[in-house]
């Protein structure tokens, strides 16, 4: 039934039909994660990196109420400049369709559309999670529930360090979502390579991971997987600096009563401001790194047939 709502780009459609590797890419990072023109430049550079590493990129969004898997460059440019683009998770998708609105897909939203198209590997920056203070606010990202139910592997630089990482891992464990360290025994914390928390398993290359993904889904063990890929050492930020900026951003968010889906964009923008733009540069570099790793995994996964 969902095919009536879904438009798959010709390049992506041909790749999927031929069993070639495809990597899904989100659009919230374009509309809500970075300022113009860095957002468009980054999105196009990420697509180029996916191609250079042997896979086909599929940037995902909702345009005029149509689900789009595989955006053209002019559509990415449009999203980078457009105002009033909705941030779309699972709950939002049907209403953005009904109202024929534009929507930028979150991790959860991108996973859903990628799964509809038959794409199993997805590269992003960091996943959402349990927010600090969630024991009273119950502010838990829909990304985590989507990871429990949707068969897509999410390559990321761990959980965003604005979150309560310990509670995020507990939630993932409860829902049976594997957290895999890519070349690391410790969960990265987005801007930094270390969080103080261990991963469930470590893998040191794409072939082992591809075999595990195939086994998981062949066995009917539905749900996603987090592939935690640390930010490259040269772009990792000083934990003391980034943690101080996060604490101040959280204080300002509380003072301004910022809640719900507005929290993450507000906090990331405030951290960027407080670090003099260094956090944005780190954010871009970790996304590039995740795109390369996702493409390598997609190549190995496609080879398994």
C-alpha positions, -999 to +999 in steps of 0.1 A: +000+000+000+028+025+009+041+024-027+013+049-036+030+075-014+066+067-022+089+081-049+123+064-053+149+082-074+159+065-106+195+059-096+184+044-063+157+023-078+181+009-104+207+001-077+181-017-055+168-037-085+203-048-094+212-057-058+238-030-056+248-013-023+227+017-012+232+040+018+203+060+033+210+095+044+187+117+066+175+153+058+171+167+093+208+175+093+201+197+062+170+216+074+176+216+112+211+206+119+234+231+101+232+266+088+230+274+050+252+270+030+272+245+051+242+222+053+239+218+015+277+216+010+279+189+036+249+169+022+264+169-013+298+160+000+284+131+020+267+118-011+300+121-030+318+101-003+292+073-004+298+070-042+336+071-038+333+042-014+313+020-037+277+026-028+247+047-041+235+075-018+198+079-010+190+111+008+155+109+022+129+136+029+092+144+023+085+171-004+050+184-011+036+154+008+055+128-012+079+104+004+112+108-014+140+083-013+169+096-033+169+134-037+183+153-067+209+180-060+183+208-066+160+192-040+188+191-015+195+228-023+158+235-018+157+218+016+188+237+027+171+271+021+134+264+027+116+277+057+089+259+077+102+225+069+088+201+095+110+178+115+094+144+108+095+113+130+070+084+129+041+103+143+044+132+119+046+114+085+009+108+078+000+144+086+028+159+065+015+137+036-021+148+042-012+185+044+012+182+014+039+198+034+077+195+033+094+174+060+130+166+070+133+131+083+148+124+117+168+091+123+134+074+130+117+089+100+146+080+077+147+045+090+110+041+082+113+054+046+146+035+040+129+002+051+099+009+028+124+012-001+144-019+009+175-001+021+192-016+051+222+006+058+219+042+070+246+068+078+239+097+102+257+119+127+244+106+161+212+090+173+187+105+197+182+089+231+171+094+266+174+131+275+189+142+308+162+146+334+140+120+316+131+105+350+108+134+354+102+147+319+100+112+301+117+129+272+129+099+252+137+101+214+115+081+191+147+070+174+151+044+201+118+028+196+123+028+159+156+010+164+137-017+183+112-023+154+128-014+120+154-035+102+180-009+094+216-006+106+224+029+117+260+040+114+266+069+138+292+085+161+273+071+191+246+089+211+247+127+211+266+139+242+237+162+251+219+130+262+220+107+293+241+081+276+238+055+304+200+056+304+200+055+266+220+023+266+197+008+293+167+016+271+184+000+240+193-031+260+157-035+272+145-034+236+171-058+223+190-033+201+227-043+197+252-015+202+283-024+182+316-006+185+333-002+151+370-005+160+363+004+196+353-012+229+338+020+242+307+039+230+317+072+214+299+103+225+295+122+192+320+150+196+344+128+216+357+093+211+349+081+247+319+081+269+330+058+298+304+032+286+311-001+270+295-014+237+278-048+234+303-061+208+332-049+189+338-054+152+369-043+133+357-044+097+327-043+074+326-080+065+320-093+100+293-067+106+276-076+073+275-113+082+260-104+116+233-082+100+224-110+075+221-135+103+200-112+125+174-105+098+175-140+083+165-153+117+136-129+119+152-110+148+135-077+138+149-043+147+179-022+139+214-020+151+237+008+162+271+008+146+290+032+168+319+047+148+341+071+167+349+106+154+384+106+139+410+114+165+421+147+149+386+161+150+376+149+185+369+177+209+383+182+244+357+165+267+361+193+293+353+220+268+324+202+251+309+191+284+310+226+298+292+239+267+266+212+270+259+220+306+254+257+298+232+248+268+210+226+290+208+254+316+196+278+289+171+253+275+156+248+309+154+286+314+137+290+280+114+260+287+126+243+255+111+208+253+102+179+230+115+178+194+128+214+197+153+203+223+180+188+201+182+216+175+183+242+202+210+224+222+232+217+192+229+253+180+238+266+215+267+242+218+280+255+184+277+291+196+294+283+229+323+265+212+329+292+186+318+269+158+343+241+167+314+217+174+299+222+139+333+214+123+335+182+144+299+174+135+306+176+098+338+155+100+321+127+119+293+126+094+318+122+066+335+094+085+302+076+091+293+079+054+326+061+044+320+033+069+283+029+060+293+025+023+319-001+031+293-021+051+267-017+024+291-031-002+298-062+020+261-066+028+251-064-009+277-090-017+260-116+006+229-115-016 
